[in-house]
Amino acid sequence: MERIDNRVFENPVRSEALFPHDSHNEKAEIEECSTCHHVYEDGIRVEGESSEDLRCSECHLLQKQGKTPSLMRAFHLNCKRCHLAGKAGPIMCGECHPEKEQK
């Protein structure tokens, strides 16, 4: 089980999202990395071009930049759009972000 690194966020309210990358993609029948790891040029998605070797934060900053969504919004849009369209997968906060452990 992978964890989506949230150290870039100052005082995150929720814990890191848990994400079983390989089993998720197999179950969802996602074969192309570019399905999730997208590339945009001049606001247009470049089909078949993948950003899998980049960190999401290289393009998505903490705050929205023009038409580029903030990092947090980009994460949520990328997952939730697909989950809503396919009527499958988590969409509520606690379904991906387990409650923080009390210290």
C-alpha positions as CSV (number, residue, x, y, z in Angstrom):
1,M,0.0,0.0,0.0
2,E,1.5,3.3,-1.1
3,R,0.9,6.6,0.7
4,I,0.6,9.8,-1.2
5,D,3.3,12.1,0.3
6,N,1.6,15.1,1.9
7,R,4.7,16.7,3.5
8,V,4.5,19.6,1.1
9,F,1.3,20.8,2.9
10,E,1.7,22.9,6.0
11,N,-0.3,21.4,8.9
12,P,-2.4,19.0,6.8
13,V,-5.8,18.3,8.4
14,R,-6.0,14.7,7.0
15,S,-3.4,12.0,6.9
16,E,-1.7,10.9,3.7
17,A,-4.0,9.1,1.3
18,L,-3.5,5.4,1.0
19,F,-3.3,4.2,-2.5
20,P,-2.7,0.6,-3.7
21,H,-1.3,1.7,-7.1
22,D,-0.8,-1.6,-8.9
23,S,-3.9,-3.4,-7.6
24,H,-6.0,-0.3,-8.2
25,N,-4.9,-0.1,-11.9
26,E,-5.5,-3.8,-12.4
27,K,-9.0,-3.6,-10.9
28,A,-9.9,-0.4,-12.8
29,E,-8.3,-1.9,-16.0
30,I,-6.1,1.1,-16.4
31,E,-3.3,0.2,-18.8
32,E,-1.9,3.6,-19.8
33,C,0.1,5.6,-17.3
34,S,-1.1,8.8,-19.0
35,T,-4.6,8.0,-17.8
36,C,-3.7,9.5,-14.5
37,H,-0.2,10.9,-15.1
38,H,-1.3,13.5,-17.6
39,V,0.5,16.2,-19.5
40,Y,-1.0,19.5,-20.6
41,E,0.4,22.0,-23.1
42,D,-1.3,25.4,-23.5
43,G,-4.3,24.1,-21.5
44,I,-4.8,21.1,-23.8
45,R,-4.2,17.5,-22.7
46,V,-1.5,15.8,-24.7
47,E,-2.9,12.3,-25.4
48,G,-0.6,9.4,-24.7
49,E,2.0,11.7,-23.1
50,S,2.8,10.6,-19.5
51,S,4.2,12.6,-16.5
52,E,4.9,9.4,-14.5
53,D,8.5,10.4,-13.9
54,L,7.6,13.8,-12.4
55,R,6.2,14.6,-9.0
56,C,2.8,16.1,-9.2
57,S,4.1,19.2,-7.4
58,E,6.4,20.0,-10.3
59,C,3.4,21.3,-12.2
60,H,0.8,21.8,-9.5
61,L,1.8,24.2,-6.8
62,L,0.1,24.8,-3.4
63,Q,-1.9,27.6,-4.9
64,K,-3.7,27.6,-8.2
65,Q,-1.6,29.1,-11.1
66,G,-3.8,30.4,-13.9
67,K,-5.8,27.5,-15.1
68,T,-3.5,24.9,-13.4
69,P,-5.3,23.7,-10.3
70,S,-3.6,23.7,-6.9
71,L,-1.8,20.5,-5.9
72,M,-4.6,19.4,-3.5
73,R,-7.3,20.1,-6.0
74,A,-5.4,18.3,-8.7
75,F,-5.1,15.2,-6.6
76,H,-8.8,15.2,-5.8
77,L,-10.0,16.0,-9.3
78,N,-7.9,13.3,-10.9
79,C,-9.3,10.6,-8.6
80,K,-12.8,11.8,-8.0
81,R,-13.7,12.6,-11.6
82,C,-12.9,9.0,-12.6
83,H,-14.6,7.5,-9.6
84,L,-17.8,9.5,-10.2
85,A,-17.8,8.8,-13.9
86,G,-17.4,5.0,-13.3
87,K,-19.7,5.0,-10.3
88,A,-17.0,3.1,-8.4
89,G,-14.2,4.0,-6.0
90,P,-14.0,6.3,-3.0
91,I,-15.1,9.9,-3.0
92,M,-15.4,10.8,0.6
93,C,-12.4,12.1,2.6
94,G,-12.1,9.2,5.1
95,E,-12.3,6.6,2.4
96,C,-8.7,7.6,1.2
97,H,-7.4,9.5,4.3
98,P,-7.5,7.4,7.4
99,E,-8.0,9.3,10.7
100,K,-4.7,10.7,12.1
101,E,-3.3,8.8,15.0
102,Q,-3.4,10.7,18.2
103,K,0.1,11.2,19.7
